[in-house]
Amino acid sequence: MSLTNKDIENIANLAKLKLTDQNEMESLKTKLNDLFEIFDELQSANTSNISPMAHPIEGMFQKIRNDEITESVDRENLQSIAPETEAGLYLVPTVIE
């Protein structure tokens, strides 16, 4: 995959970047194209005989704790100190109209 100047302009626009000159655009295009070449190399690697790893150290695994309640919440106390509540709900100012 090779990016064009138009692609770089679109990416810069989406990222809210202001490219000041043609050299900056060419530099960014070169760096991104080099990165995509590396991705293409990784995609071509044969991984059919490699099983997914759960942990980088063989024989290790991620310890997962039991899903159990460890704390309780005093809802009435929290509701009493909230600025505004109604029917057990917290009222907040409208931020989107």
N, C-alpha and C positions, 0 to 999 in steps of 0.2 A: 504494500500500500504506500502510495506516495502522495503527500499533501501538496496542494497548489497554493498560490498566493491567496486565492479566494477562500480556500479552506482556512488558512491562517487568519484572515480578516474575520471570518465567521466565528472562529474559536476565540479570538481576542474580544470580539463584541460580546459573546456569551459570558466571558470571564471578566468583563468590564475593564479590559486592559486597553491602554492607549499606546499604540505603536507609533513612535515619533518619526521614524524614517525607514527607508527601504532596507538598509543594512540590518536594522533590528528585526524586521520581518524575515529576511533571509536567514539570519542566525537562528531564529526561533523555528523556522521551517526545517533547517538542517538538523537541529537537535531533536525535534519531534520525529522526523523521518528516520533518524538513527535509532530512536527508541522503538519505533514500529518494526524496524528490521530485527531488533533483539527479540521482540514479541513473536515475530514470524519464526525465528530460529527455535524458540522455546516450543512453539506449536508443533514443529516438525519432529520433536524428540519422541521416540517410541517409548510409551509408558504402559503398553499393554500387559506386561508381566510384573508391573509394580503395584503392590496393594497400597491403598490409602493409609496414611499414618495418623494415629490418634495422638501420638506424642513423638517428638523428635528423638528421644532416647528409647532404644528398643527395650521392650519389657515394661515400660512405664505407661501409665495412663492418667488421665485427668480425674482427680477425685471429685466426685459430685456428692454434695451433702443431701440429706433427706429434706424434702419439702415439708417443713413443719413450722407451726406458729411459735415464734420465740418471744414476741413482744405483744402487748395489748395496747390499744389506743383508747384513751378516755375521751370519747367523742363529745360528750356533753361539755366537758371542760374546754375543749378546742372550739366548740361552737359558741361558748359564752365569751370567748375573747376575740372572735372574728368580728370584723367591722359590720357585716350584714349577712344574715342568714334567713332562710325561709323554708319551712317544711323540711328541715334537716339538710338543706343544700346551702352552699356558700354562694353568695351573690357577688359578682365582679362587674366592673364597668365594661360597657360594650367597647370593643376595640375594632370590630369590623362591622361596617354598616351594610 
